[in-house]
Amino acid sequence: MQLQIFVRSPTHRTLTVNLESTQTLTLRHLKSSLLPNPQSISSFYFALNGKPLSDSTLLPNPEITHLSTLSLLPRISGGGGDGGATGAESRDCYLKMYAEKKPDKIDLNEKRLGKWLNCALSYEPLREPCVIDKLGNIFNKEALVEAMLGKKLPKEFRHIKGLKDMINIKLSMIPGEKSDAVDGAKFQCPITGLEFNGKYKFFALKNCGHIVSAKALKEVKSSACLVCHEEFVESDKMVINGSEEEVVALRERMEEEKAKTTMEKKKKRGIDVVDGKDCGKLEGNGKLDNGKKLSNGGVKKFRALDVAPANATKEVYASIFTSSKKTDFKETYMCRSLPLGRN
């Protein structure tokens, strides 16, 4: 059995390395096979998901598995306290820090790739099974479920309450001969072959979970999935990693669906809802206890004055049902039994 791993060079090219499972190599051996100049071996190191690895690390091992992606990075001179990076930070954290200080210097290509090739939560390379939320963010399902169960979801993802807020998706892997594509994309549109790397717009079909490019949906007019031929409607299309305007539209749709679901649940429990507000629990005849039904479907609150006998003084009759009578006197904080004007 072969072990296949990917190596991202300092120039952001992705190389594919095939190793026999019977081979026992170290990362130093792998480094020497990739670097033409032996004197430069000590000037580079390997990292896995932002974590530096020792040159003596053996291949294979439980940490570096099949289809893992290693980054070959140059060493930075200097020790602790000199303001240099340690190499332990994730690429996403570094990009955020750099974007705040020098927004004109950030590598937009690197930012784009990080968003499309990695999990939005763990920043690890995407690997199936994958899911998206209702805003079009893409995740490794295992990482998202673990964070949700451990109540460690960041604020921007707290709209995800359970499995019902996740949509299982099916990514189409690029065939082996194209796995070393520039930009490091591993997935593609199954219809057009466009790479899943942020250069093209992609949609997820909620009913079946297939990911297809906008170009495929535009060129082939169909109300059925182009992969599995399952029927879908326009509202089943969800854009992946959309623009700010598209995310705002998805958020509004999510809030509308949430409000609709809440209203339906309240109606099932017998709670009358008027203009999105609770009006109390309904009886079998559709009215509240001691209440009157309004013409607009609402319920009028019970008032003793409305049912006073014909010859009764309304204020006196109402006092039977109230605990106190309003006065113009104000009580002092020293003694509530001595209102001002009475002592």
Phi and psi in degrees as GROMACS dihedral restraints (atoms count N, CA, C in turn):
[ dihedral_restraints ]
;  ai    aj    ak    al  type     phi  dphi    fc
    3     4     5     6     1   -92.9    20    10
    4     5     6     7     1   146.9    20    10
    6     7     8     9     1  -104.7    20    10
    7     8     9    10     1   119.5    20    10
    9    10    11    12     1  -110.0    20    10
   10    11    12    13     1   125.0    20    10
   12    13    14    15     1  -129.0    20    10
   13    14    15    16     1   160.5    20    10
   15    16    17    18     1  -114.2    20    10
   16    17    18    19     1   141.0    20    10
   18    19    20    21     1  -123.1    20    10
   19    20    21    22     1   122.1    20    10
   21    22    23    24     1   -95.7    20    10
   22    23    24    25     1   120.4    20    10
   24    25    26    27     1   -79.7    20    10
   25    26    27    28     1   166.7    20    10
   27    28    29    30     1   -59.8    20    10
   28    29    30    31     1   -19.8    20    10
   30    31    32    33     1   -92.9    20    10
   31    32    33    34     1    11.7    20    10
   33    34    35    36     1    70.2    20    10
   34    35    36    37     1    21.1    20    10
   36    37    38    39     1   -90.6    20    10
   37    38    39    40     1   146.4    20    10
   39    40    41    42     1  -108.1    20    10
   40    41    42    43     1   125.6    20    10
   42    43    44    45     1  -110.3    20    10
   43    44    45    46     1   147.3    20    10
   45    46    47    48     1  -105.0    20    10
   46    47    48    49     1   130.0    20    10
   48    49    50    51     1  -120.8    20    10
   49    50    51    52     1   125.0    20    10
   51    52    53    54     1  -107.6    20    10
   52    53    54    55     1   127.3    20    10
   54    55    56    57     1  -125.3    20    10
   55    56    57    58     1   142.2    20    10
   57    58    59    60     1   -76.1    20    10
   58    59    60    61     1   142.7    20    10
   60    61    62    63     1   -65.7    20    10
   61    62    63    64     1   -19.2    20    10
   63    64    65    66     1   -83.1    20    10
   64    65    66    67     1   -14.4    20    10
   66    67    68    69     1   -76.6    20    10
   67    68    69    70     1   145.8    20    10
   69    70    71    72     1  -125.1    20    10
   70    71    72    73     1   103.5    20    10
   72    73    74    75     1  -121.6    20    10
   73    74    75    76     1   163.6    20    10
   75    76    77    78     1  -110.0    20    10
   76    77    78    79     1   165.6    20    10
   78    79    80    81     1   -65.1    20    10
   79    80    81    82     1   -25.7    20    10
   81    82    83    84     1   -66.0    20    10
   82    83    84    85     1   -41.1    20    10
   84    85    86    87     1   -62.1    20    10
   85    86    87    88     1   -41.8    20    10
   87    88    89    90     1   -64.8    20    10
   88    89    90    91     1   -39.6    20    10
   90    91    92    93     1   -64.6    20    10
   91    92    93    94     1   -42.6    20    10
   93    94    95    96     1   -66.8    20    10
   94    95    96    97     1   -28.2    20    10
   96    97    98    99     1   -77.0    20    10
   97    98    99   100     1   -19.7    20    10
   99   100   101   102     1   -96.3    20    10
  100   101   102   103     1   -28.5    20    10
  102   103   104   105     1   -99.2    20    10
  103   104   105   106     1   123.3    20    10
  105   106   107   108     1   -70.9    20    10
  106   107   108   109     1   -29.4    20    10
  108   109   110   111     1   -97.0    20    10
  109   110   111   112     1   112.2    20    10
  111   112   113   114     1   -60.0    20    10
  112   113   114   115     1   -28.2    20    10
  114   115   116   117     1   -71.2    20    10
  115   116   117   118     1   -17.7    20    10
  117   118   119   120     1   -92.5    20    10
  118   119   120   121     1     0.5    20    10
  120   121   122   123     1   -60.5    20    10
  121   122   123   124     1   -43.5    20    10
  123   124   125   126     1   -72.6    20    10
  124   125   126   127     1    -9.7    20    10
  126   127   128   129     1   -89.9    20    10
  127   128   129   130     1     0.2    20    10
  129   130   131   132     1  -131.1    20    10
  130   131   132   133     1   158.7    20    10
  132   133   134   135     1  -146.6    20    10
  133   134   135   136     1   160.1    20    10
  135   136   137   138     1   -96.6    20    10
  136   137   138   139     1   147.6    20    10
  138   139   140   141     1  -136.4    20    10
  139   140   141   142     1   145.3    20    10
  141   142   143   144     1  -122.2    20    10
  142   143   144   145     1   113.9    20    10
  144   145   146   147     1    55.7    20    10
  145   146   147   148     1    38.3    20    10
  147   148   149   150     1    86.9    20    10
  148   149   150   151     1    -4.6    20    10
  150   151   152   153     1  -100.0    20    10
  151   152   153   154     1   121.2    20    10
  153   154   155   156     1   -64.1    20    10
  154   155   156   157     1   144.7    20    10
  156   157   158   159     1  -117.7    20    10
  157   158   159   160     1   144.8    20    10
  159   160   161   162     1   -73.9    20    10
  160   161   162   163     1   149.0    20    10
  162   163   164   165     1   -63.5    20    10
  163   164   165   166     1   -21.6    20    10
  165   166   167   168     1   -85.6    20    10
  166   167   168   169     1     0.4    20    10
  168   169   170   171     1   -62.0    20    10
  169   170   171   172     1   131.8    20    10
  171   172   173   174     1   -85.6    20    10
  172   173   174   175     1   151.8    20    10
  174   175   176   177     1  -122.3    20    10
  175   176   177   178     1   131.2    20    10
  177   178   179   180     1   -83.0    20    10
  178   179   180   181     1   168.7    20    10
  180   181   182   183     1  -152.8    20    10
  181   182   183   184     1   167.7    20    10
  183   184   185   186     1   -60.4    20    10
  184   185   186   187     1   -23.9    20    10
  186   187   188   189     1   -81.5    20    10
  187   188   189   190     1   -40.3    20    10
  189   190   191   192     1  -101.3    20    10
  190   191   192   193     1   101.2    20    10
  192   193   194   195     1  -103.0    20    10
  193   194   195   196     1  -178.9    20    10
  195   196   197   198     1   -60.2    20    10
  196   197   198   199     1   132.4    20    10
  198   199   200   201     1    71.7    20    10
  199   200   201   202     1    18.5    20    10
  201   202   203   204     1   -71.0    20    10
  202   203   204   205     1   154.8    20    10
  204   205   206   207     1  -115.0    20    10
  205   206   207   208     1   117.2    20    10
  207   208   209   210     1  -100.1    20    10
  208   209   210   211     1   143.7    20    10
  210   211   212   213     1  -107.5    20    10
  211   212   213   214     1   127.8    20    10
  213   214   215   216     1   -95.9    20    10
  214   215   216   217     1   113.0    20    10
  216   217   218   219     1  -121.9    20    10
  217   218   219   220     1   148.5    20    10
  219   220   221   222     1   -77.2    20    10
  220   221   222   223     1   144.5    20    10
  222   223   224   225     1   -75.8    20    10
  223   224   225   226     1   143.9    20    10
  225   226   227   228     1  -104.3    20    10
  226   227   228   229     1   126.8    20    10
  228   229   230   231     1   -68.3    20    10
  229   230   231   232     1   151.7    20    10
  231   232   233   234     1   115.4    20    10
  232   233   234   235     1   158.0    20    10
  234   235   236   237     1  -110.1    20    10
  235   236   237   238     1  -162.2    20    10
  237   238   239   240     1   -67.7    20    10
  238   239   240   241     1   147.9    20    10
  240   241   242   243     1    85.1    20    10
  241   242   243   244     1     1.8    20    10
  243   244   245   246     1   -98.3    20    10
  244   245   246   247     1     6.3    20    10
  246   247   248   249     1    85.0    20    10
  247   248   249   250     1     0.3    20    10
  249   250   251   252     1   -82.1    20    10
  250   251   252   253     1   163.3    20    10
  252   253   254   255     1   -76.8    20    10
  253   254   255   256     1   147.2    20    10
  255   256   257   258     1   -88.7    20    10
  256   257   258   259     1   -15.6    20    10
  258   259   260   261     1    88.9    20    10
  259   260   261   262     1    -6.6    20    10
  261   262   263   264     1   -88.2    20    10
  262   263   264   265     1   -17.1    20    10
  264   265   266   267     1   -75.4    20    10
  265   266   267   268     1   149.0    20    10
  267   268   269   270     1   -73.0    20    10
  268   269   270   271     1   157.0    20    10
  270   271   272   273     1   -62.5    20    10
  271   272   273   274     1   -36.6    20    10
  273   274   275   276     1   -65.6    20    10
  274   275   276   277     1   -40.9    20    10
  276   277   278   279     1   -63.0    20    10
  277   278   279   280     1   -40.5    20    10
  279   280   281   282     1   -64.5    20    10
  280   281   282   283     1   -42.5    20    10
  282   283   284   285     1   -64.6    20    10
  283   284   285   286     1   -39.9    20    10
  285   286   287   288     1   -64.0    20    10
  286   287   288   289     1   -43.6    20    10
  288   289   290   291     1   -63.0    20    10
  289   290   291   292     1   -42.8    20    10
  291   292   293   294     1   -71.7    20    10
  292   293   294   295     1   -33.7    20    10
  294   295   296   297     1   -66.6    20    10
  295   296   297   298     1   -33.8    20    10
  297   298   299   300     1   -70.2    20    10
  298   299   300   301     1   -36.7    20    10
  300   301   302   303     1   -86.3    20    10
  301   302   303   304     1   -42.3    20    10
  303   304   305   306     1  -136.0    20    10
  304   305   306   307     1    76.2    20    10
  306   307   308   309     1   -62.1    20    10
  307   308   309   310     1   -23.3    20    10
  309   310   311   312     1   -79.8    20    10
  310   311   312   313     1   -10.4    20    10
  312   313   314   315     1  -103.5    20    10
  313   314   315   316     1    -6.3    20    10
  315   316   317   318     1   -69.3    20    10
  316   317   318   319     1   143.7    20    10
  318   319   320   321     1   -82.8    20    10
  319   320   321   322     1   100.9    20    10
  321   322   323   324     1   -64.4    20    10
  322   323   324   325     1   -32.7    20    10
  324   325   326   327     1   -64.5    20    10
  325   326   327   328     1   -41.5    20    10
  327   328   329   330     1   -65.8    20    10
  328   329   330   331     1   -40.1    20    10
  330   331   332   333     1   -64.1    20    10
  331   332   333   334     1   -42.6    20    10
  333   334   335   336     1   -62.7    20    10
  334   335   336   337     1   -46.0    20    10
  336   337   338   339     1   -62.4    20    10
  337   338   339   340     1   -41.2    20    10
  339   340   341   342     1   -60.5    20    10
  340   341   342   343     1   -32.4    20    10
  342   343   344   345     1   -76.4    20    10
  343   344   345   346     1   -32.0    20    10
  345   346   347   348     1   -97.6    20    10
  346   347   348   349     1   -22.1    20    10
  348   349   350   351     1  -102.5    20    10
  349   350   351   352     1   -11.9    20    10
  351   352   353   354     1  -123.0    20    10
  352   353   354   355     1   157.9    20    10
  354   355   356   357     1   -64.2    20    10
  355   356   357   358     1   135.1    20    10
  357   358   359   360     1   -67.9    20    10
  358   359   360   361     1   -17.2    20    10
  360   361   362   363     1  -101.0    20    10
  361   362   363   364     1   -52.8    20    10
  363   364   365   366     1   -93.4    20    10
  364   365   366   367     1   -13.6    20    10
  366   367   368   369     1    64.4    20    10
  367   368   369   370     1    12.6    20    10
  369   370   371   372     1   -82.1    20    10
  370   371   372   373     1   155.2    20    10
  372   373   374   375     1   -55.5    20    10
  373   374   375   376     1   141.2    20    10
  375   376   377   378     1   -62.7    20    10
  376   377   378   379     1   135.0    20    10
  378   379   380   381     1  -148.4    20    10
  379   380   381   382     1   140.7    20    10
  381   382   383   384     1   -68.8    20    10
  382   383   384   385     1   146.9    20    10
  384   385   386   387     1   -80.1    20    10
  385   386   387   388     1   142.3    20    10
  387   388   389   390     1  -117.6    20    10
  388   389   390   391     1   154.9    20    10
  390   391   392   393     1  -138.0    20    10
  391   392   393   394     1   163.5    20    10
  393   394   395   396     1  -124.9    20    10
  394   395   396   397     1   155.8    20    10
  396   397   398   399     1   -92.9    20    10
  397   398   399   400     1  -175.0    20    10
  399   400   401   402     1   -79.8    20    10
  400   401   402   403     1     3.6    20    10
  402   403   404   405     1  -108.4    20    10
  403   404   405   406     1     2.8    20    10
  405   406   407   408     1    89.8    20    10
  406   407   408   409     1     7.3    20    10
  408   409   410   411     1   -76.0    20    10
  409   410   411   412     1   145.0    20    10
  411   412   413   414     1  -112.0    20    10
  412   413   414   415     1   137.8    20    10
  414   415   416   417     1  -135.5    20    10
  415   416   417   418     1   156.6    20    10
  417   418   419   420     1   -77.2    20    10
  418   419   420   421     1   123.8    20    10
  420   421   422   423     1   -58.7    20    10
  421   422   423   424     1   -41.0    20    10
  423   424   425   426     1   -60.7    20    10
  424   425   426   427     1   -45.5    20    10
  426   427   428   429     1   -64.2    20    10
  427   428   429   430     1   -39.9    20    10
  429   430   431   432     1   -68.6    20    10
  430   431   432   433     1   -43.2    20    10
  432   433   434   435     1   -65.5    20    10
  433   434   435   436     1   -41.4    20    10
  435   436   437   438     1   -62.6    20    10
  436   437   438   439     1   -42.8    20    10
  438   439   440   441     1   -66.5    20    10
  439   440   441   442     1   -37.0    20    10
  441   442   443   444     1   -68.4    20    10
  442   443   444   445     1   -44.1    20    10
  444   445   446   447     1   -66.7    20    10
  445   446   447   448     1   -35.6    20    10
  447   448   449   450     1   -84.3    20    10
  448   449   450   451     1     3.6    20    10
  450   451   452   453     1    54.6    20    10
  451   452   453   454     1    45.4    20    10
  453   454   455   456     1  -117.5    20    10
  454   455   456   457     1    20.1    20    10
  456   457   458   459     1   -71.1    20    10
  457   458   459   460     1   134.0    20    10
  459   460   461   462     1   -63.0    20    10
  460   461   462   463     1   163.9    20    10
  462   463   464   465     1   -57.7    20    10
  463   464   465   466     1   -38.5    20    10
  465   466   467   468     1   -70.4    20    10
  466   467   468   469     1   -11.4    20    10
  468   469   470   471     1  -115.3    20    10
  469   470   471   472     1    13.8    20    10
  471   472   473   474     1   -77.6    20    10
  472   473   474   475     1    -0.7    20    10
  474   475   476   477     1   -75.2    20    10
  475   476   477   478     1    -9.6    20    10
  477   478   479   480     1   -89.0    20    10
  478   479   480   481     1   106.8    20    10
  480   481   482   483     1  -100.6    20    10
  481   482   483   484     1   -24.6    20    10
  483   484   485   486     1  -169.6    20    10
  484   485   486   487     1  -170.4    20    10
  486   487   488   489     1   -63.7    20    10
  487   488   489   490     1   -25.2    20    10
  489   490   491   492     1   -67.5    20    10
  490   491   492   493     1   -19.3    20    10
  492   493   494   495     1   -93.0    20    10
  493   494   495   496     1     4.3    20    10
  495   496   497   498     1  -111.8    20    10
  496   497   498   499     1   142.6    20    10
  498   499   500   501     1  -117.5    20    10
  499   500   501   502     1   115.7    20    10
  501   502   503   504     1   -67.4    20    10
  502   503   504   505     1   133.0    20    10
  504   505   506   507     1  -123.5    20    10
  505   506   507   508     1   160.6    20    10
  507   508   509   510     1  -123.3    20    10
  508   509   510   511     1   109.3    20    10
  510   511   512   513     1   -91.1    20    10
  511   512   513   514     1   143.5    20    10
  513   514   515   516     1   -98.0    20    10
  514   515   516   517     1   116.1    20    10
  516   517   518   519     1   -71.1    20    10
  517   518   519   520     1   139.9    20    10
  519   520   521   522     1   -69.6    20    10
  520   521   522   523     1   135.5    20    10
  522   523   524   525     1   -55.5    20    10
  523   524   525   526     1   156.7    20    10
  525   526   527   528     1   -53.1    20    10
  526   527   528   529     1   -36.5    20    10
  528   529   530   531     1   -70.7    20    10
  529   530   531   532     1   -11.9    20    10
  531   532   533   534     1  -113.2    20    10
  532   533   534   535     1     8.0    20    10
  534   535   536   537     1   -70.5    20    10
  535   536   537   538     1   -13.6    20    10
  537   538   539   540     1  -100.1    20    10
  538   539   540   541     1    28.9    20    10
  540   541   542   543     1   -62.4    20    10
  541   542   543   544     1   150.0    20    10
  543   544   545   546     1   -60.7    20    10
  544   545   546   547     1   143.5    20    10
  546   547   548   549     1    84.6    20    10
  547   548   549   550     1    -8.8    20    10
  549   550   551   552     1    73.3    20    10
  550   551   552   553     1    17.5    20    10
  552   553   554   555     1   -66.4    20    10
  553   554   555   556     1   140.2    20    10
  555   556   557   558     1  -111.9    20    10
  556   557   558   559     1   -12.2    20    10
  558   559   560   561     1  -124.4    20    10
  559   560   561   562     1   161.5    20    10
  561   562   563   564     1  -150.5    20    10
  562   563   564   565     1   168.9    20    10
  564   565   566   567     1   -73.7    20    10
  565   566   567   568     1   126.8    20    10
  567   568   569   570     1   -69.5    20    10
  568   569   570   571     1   -12.0    20    10
  570   571   572   573     1   -98.6    20    10
  571   572   573   574     1   -51.6    20    10
  573   574   575   576     1   -98.0    20    10
  574   575   576   577     1   -17.7    20    10
  576   577   578   579     1    80.9    20    10
  577   578   579   580     1     6.1    20    10
  579   580   581   582     1   -66.2    20    10
  580   581   582   583     1   138.0    20    10
  582   583   584   585     1   -76.9    20    10
  583   584   585   586     1   144.9    20    10
  585   586   587   588     1   -85.3    20    10
  586   587   588   589     1    75.1    20    10
  588   589   590   591     1  -135.0    20    10
  589   590   591   592     1    11.0    20    10
  591   592   593   594     1    94.0    20    10
  592   593   594   595     1    -8.2    20    10
  594   595   596   597     1   -79.7    20    10
  595   596   597   598     1   -19.2    20    10
  597   598   599   600     1  -129.4    20    10
  598   599   600   601     1   153.8    20    10
  600   601   602   603     1   -82.5    20    10
  601   602   603   604     1   137.1    20    10
  603   604   605   606     1  -126.3    20    10
  604   605   606   607     1   150.0    20    10
  606   607   608   609     1  -122.2    20    10
  607   608   609   610     1   146.6    20    10
  609   610   611   612     1  -103.4    20    10
  610   611   612   613     1   136.8    20    10
  612   613   614   615     1   -97.1    20    10
  613   614   615   616     1   112.6    20    10
  615   616   617   618     1   -63.4    20    10
  616   617   618   619     1   -31.2    20    10
  618   619   620   621     1   -71.4    20    10
  619   620   621   622     1   -32.3    20    10
  621   622   623   624     1  -120.9    20    10
  622   623   624   625     1   -19.1    20    10
  624   625   626   627     1    90.3    20    10
  625   626   627   628     1    -1.2    20    10
  627   628   629   630     1   -73.3    20    10
  628   629   630   631     1   144.5    20    10
  630   631   632   633     1  -105.3    20    10
  631   632   633   634     1   120.2    20    10
  633   634   635   636     1  -132.7    20    10
  634   635   636   637     1   156.3    20    10
  636   637   638   639     1   -77.6    20    10
  637   638   639   640     1   154.9    20    10
  639   640   641   642     1   -63.3    20    10
  640   641   642   643     1   -31.9    20    10
  642   643   644   645     1   -63.2    20    10
  643   644   645   646     1   -40.0    20    10
  645   646   647   648     1   -65.4    20    10
  646   647   648   649     1   -42.8    20    10
  648   649   650   651     1   -68.2    20    10
  649   650   651   652     1   -29.9    20    10
  651   652   653   654     1   -76.4    20    10
  652   653   654   655     1   -41.1    20    10
  654   655   656   657     1   -78.5    20    10
  655   656   657   658     1   -31.8    20    10
  657   658   659   660     1  -111.2    20    10
  658   659   660   661     1    97.9    20    10
  660   661   662   663     1   -73.9    20    10
  661   662   663   664     1   112.7    20    10
  663   664   665   666     1  -156.1    20    10
  664   665   666   667     1   148.1    20    10
  666   667   668   669     1   -96.7    20    10
  667   668   669   670     1    10.9    20    10
  669   670   671   672     1  -123.8    20    10
  670   671   672   673     1   151.7    20    10
  672   673   674   675     1   -58.3    20    10
  673   674   675   676     1   136.0    20    10
  675   676   677   678     1   -76.0    20    10
  676   677   678   679     1    -8.7    20    10
  678   679   680   681     1  -101.6    20    10
  679   680   681   682     1   -52.5    20    10
  681   682   683   684     1  -109.9    20    10
  682   683   684   685     1    -4.3    20    10
  684   685   686   687     1    65.9    20    10
  685   686   687   688     1    23.6    20    10
  687   688   689   690     1   -82.8    20    10
  688   689   690   691     1   136.9    20    10
  690   691   692   693     1   -65.9    20    10
  691   692   693   694     1   145.3    20    10
  693   694   695   696     1  -146.8    20    10
  694   695   696   697     1   161.5    20    10
  696   697   698   699     1  -112.5    20    10
  697   698   699   700     1   172.0    20    10
  699   700   701   702     1   -60.4    20    10
  700   701   702   703     1   -35.4    20    10
  702   703   704   705     1   -70.8    20    10
  703   704   705   706     1   -12.4    20    10
  705   706   707   708     1   -79.3    20    10
  706   707   708   709     1   -13.8    20    10
  708   709   710   711     1   -81.6    20    10
  709   710   711   712     1   127.2    20    10
  711   712   713   714     1  -129.2    20    10
  712   713   714   715     1   123.0    20    10
  714   715   716   717     1   -72.0    20    10
  715   716   717   718     1   140.9    20    10
  717   718   719   720     1   -93.8    20    10
  718   719   720   721     1   131.5    20    10
  720   721   722   723     1    46.3    20    10
  721   722   723   724     1    56.1    20    10
  723   724   725   726     1   -74.2    20    10
  724   725   726   727     1   173.8    20    10
  726   727   728   729     1   -70.6    20    10
  727   728   729   730     1   174.3    20    10
  729   730   731   732     1   -59.1    20    10
  730   731   732   733     1   -42.5    20    10
  732   733   734   735     1   -64.8    20    10
  733   734   735   736     1   -39.9    20    10
  735   736   737   738     1   -68.6    20    10
  736   737   738   739     1   -36.6    20    10
  738   739   740   741     1   -67.5    20    10
  739   740   741   742     1   -38.9    20    10
  741   742   743   744     1   -61.2    20    10
  742   743   744   745     1   -42.6    20    10
  744   745   746   747     1   -63.9    20    10
  745   746   747   748     1   -41.0    20    10
  747   748   749   750     1   -65.8    20    10
  748   749   750   751     1   -37.3    20    10
  750   751   752   753     1   -66.0    20    10
  751   752   753   754     1   -41.2    20    10
  753   754   755   756     1   -63.1    20    10
  754   755   756   757     1   -41.0    20    10
  756   757   758   759     1   -63.3    20    10
  757   758   759   760     1   -40.7    20    10
  759   760   761   762     1   -62.4    20    10
  760   761   762   763     1   -42.8    20    10
  762   763   764   765     1   -66.5    20    10
  763   764   765   766     1   -38.6    20    10
  765   766   767   768     1   -64.4    20    10
  766   767   768   769     1   -43.3    20    10
  768   769   770   771     1   -64.0    20    10
  769   770   771   772     1   -38.6    20    10
  771   772   773   774     1   -64.9    20    10
  772   773   774   775     1   -44.1    20    10
  774   775   776   777     1   -65.0    20    10
  775   776   777   778     1   -39.7    20    10
  777   778   779   780     1   -63.9    20    10
  778   779   780   781     1   -43.2    20    10
  780   781   782   783     1   -64.2    20    10
  781   782   783   784     1   -41.7    20    10
  783   784   785   786     1   -62.7    20    10
  784   785   786   787     1   -42.0    20    10
  786   787   788   789     1   -64.5    20    10
  787   788   789   790     1   -41.2    20    10
  789   790   791   792     1   -64.7    20    10
  790   791   792   793     1   -37.9    20    10
  792   793   794   795     1   -65.3    20    10
  793   794   795   796     1   -39.9    20    10
  795   796   797   798     1   -66.6    20    10
  796   797   798   799     1   -39.2    20    10
  798   799   800   801     1   -65.2    20    10
  799   800   801   802     1   -36.8    20    10
  801   802   803   804     1   -65.9    20    10
  802   803   804   805     1   -30.2    20    10
  804   805   806   807     1   -84.8    20    10
  805   806   807   808     1     2.7    20    10
  807   808   809   810     1    84.1    20    10
  808   809   810   811     1    21.3    20    10
  810   811   812   813     1   -97.4    20    10
  811   812   813   814     1   124.6    20    10
  813   814   815   816     1   -75.1    20    10
  814   815   816   817     1   134.5    20    10
  816   817   818   819     1  -123.6    20    10
  817   818   819   820     1   123.4    20    10
  819   820   821   822     1  -125.1    20    10
  820   821   822   823     1   121.8    20    10
  822   823   824   825     1    55.1    20    10
  823   824   825   826     1    36.9    20    10
  825   826   827   828     1    79.8    20    10
  826   827   828   829     1     6.4    20    10
  828   829   830   831     1  -117.8    20    10
  829   830   831   832     1   146.2    20    10
  831   832   833   834     1   -69.9    20    10
  832   833   834   835     1   138.9    20    10
  834   835   836   837     1  -118.7    20    10
  835   836   837   838     1    11.7    20    10
  837   838   839   840     1   105.0    20    10
  838   839   840   841     1   177.4    20    10
  840   841   842   843     1   -89.8    20    10
  841   842   843   844     1   133.5    20    10
  843   844   845   846     1   -82.5    20    10
  844   845   846   847     1   148.2    20    10
  846   847   848   849     1   -88.8    20    10
  847   848   849   850     1  -177.4    20    10
  849   850   851   852     1   -62.0    20    10
  850   851   852   853     1   -30.5    20    10
  852   853   854   855     1   -87.3    20    10
  853   854   855   856     1     7.1    20    10
  855   856   857   858     1    83.5    20    10
  856   857   858   859     1    10.8    20    10
  858   859   860   861     1  -120.4    20    10
  859   860   861   862     1   156.6    20    10
  861   862   863   864     1   -79.1    20    10
  862   863   864   865     1   158.8    20    10
  864   865   866   867     1   -59.1    20    10
  865   866   867   868     1   130.4    20    10
  867   868   869   870     1    56.8    20    10
  868   869   870   871     1    28.4    20    10
  870   871   872   873     1  -118.6    20    10
  871   872   873   874     1   164.5    20    10
  873   874   875   876     1  -119.3    20    10
  874   875   876   877     1   139.1    20    10
  876   877   878   879     1   -84.0    20    10
  877   878   879   880     1   133.0    20    10
  879   880   881   882     1   -85.8    20    10
  880   881   882   883     1   166.0    20    10
  882   883   884   885     1   -67.7    20    10
  883   884   885   886     1   -28.1    20    10
  885   886   887   888     1   -87.6    20    10
  886   887   888   889     1     8.5    20    10
  888   889   890   891     1    95.2    20    10
  889   890   891   892     1    -8.1    20    10
  891   892   893   894     1   -81.3    20    10
  892   893   894   895     1  -178.8    20    10
  894   895   896   897     1  -125.1    20    10
  895   896   897   898     1   128.6    20    10
  897   898   899   900     1   -81.6    20    10
  898   899   900   901     1   136.6    20    10
  900   901   902   903     1   -70.7    20    10
  901   902   903   904     1   142.0    20    10
  903   904   905   906     1   -65.4    20    10
  904   905   906   907     1   132.5    20    10
  906   907   908   909     1  -132.9    20    10
  907   908   909   910     1   131.8    20    10
  909   910   911   912     1   -62.9    20    10
  910   911   912   913     1   -34.6    20    10
  912   913   914   915     1   -60.4    20    10
  913   914   915   916     1   -30.0    20    10
  915   916   917   918     1   -73.5    20    10
  916   917   918   919     1   -18.0    20    10
  918   919   920   921     1  -119.5    20    10
  919   920   921   922     1    20.2    20    10
  921   922   923   924     1   -67.3    20    10
  922   923   924   925     1   143.2    20    10
  924   925   926   927     1   -58.4    20    10
  925   926   927   928     1   159.0    20    10
  927   928   929   930     1   -62.3    20    10
  928   929   930   931     1   -40.5    20    10
  930   931   932   933     1   -95.9    20    10
  931   932   933   934     1     5.7    20    10
  933   934   935   936     1   -89.3    20    10
  934   935   936   937     1   150.0    20    10
  936   937   938   939     1   -76.1    20    10
  937   938   939   940     1   122.1    20    10
  939   940   941   942     1   -60.8    20    10
  940   941   942   943     1   -40.2    20    10
  942   943   944   945     1   -64.2    20    10
  943   944   945   946     1   -41.4    20    10
  945   946   947   948     1   -67.1    20    10
  946   947   948   949     1   -42.1    20    10
  948   949   950   951     1   -64.8    20    10
  949   950   951   952     1   -40.0    20    10
  951   952   953   954     1   -67.7    20    10
  952   953   954   955     1   -29.2    20    10
  954   955   956   957     1   -65.5    20    10
  955   956   957   958     1   -20.8    20    10
  957   958   959   960     1   -64.3    20    10
  958   959   960   961     1   -30.9    20    10
  960   961   962   963     1  -101.3    20    10
  961   962   963   964     1     1.1    20    10
  963   964   965   966     1  -115.6    20    10
  964   965   966   967     1   154.4    20    10
  966   967   968   969     1   -88.6    20    10
  967   968   969   970     1   -18.5    20    10
  969   970   971   972     1  -157.1    20    10
  970   971   972   973     1   167.1    20    10
  972   973   974   975     1  -116.5    20    10
  973   974   975   976     1   135.5    20    10
  975   976   977   978     1   -70.5    20    10
  976   977   978   979     1   139.0    20    10
  978   979   980   981     1  -131.6    20    10
  979   980   981   982     1   169.2    20    10
  981   982   983   984     1   -89.0    20    10
  982   983   984   985     1    -4.3    20    10
  984   985   986   987     1   -82.5    20    10
  985   986   987   988     1   143.6    20    10
  987   988   989   990     1  -111.7    20    10
  988   989   990   991     1   132.7    20    10
  990   991   992   993     1   -82.8    20    10
  991   992   993   994     1   150.3    20    10
  993   994   995   996     1   -85.9    20    10
  994   995   996   997     1   160.2    20    10
  996   997   998   999     1   -75.4    20    10
  997   998   999  1000     1   -14.3    20    10
  999  1000  1001  1002     1   -77.0    20    10
 1000  1001  1002  1003     1   -42.1    20    10
 1002  1003  1004  1005     1  -153.6    20    10
 1003  1004  1005  1006     1   114.8    20    10
 1005  1006  1007  1008     1   -75.2    20    10
 1006  1007  1008  1009     1   -11.8    20    10
 1008  1009  1010  1011     1   -85.6    20    10
 1009  1010  1011  1012     1    -3.4    20    10
 1011  1012  1013  1014     1  -121.8    20    10
 1012  1013  1014  1015     1    82.8    20    10
 1014  1015  1016  1017     1   -66.3    20    10
 1015  1016  1017  1018     1   151.3    20    10
 1017  1018  1019  1020     1   -62.4    20    10
 1018  1019  1020  1021     1   136.9    20    10
 1020  1021  1022  1023     1    94.7    20    10
 1021  1022  1023  1024     1    -5.4    20    10
 1023  1024  1025  1026     1  -113.3    20    10
 1024  1025  1026  1027     1    -2.7    20    10
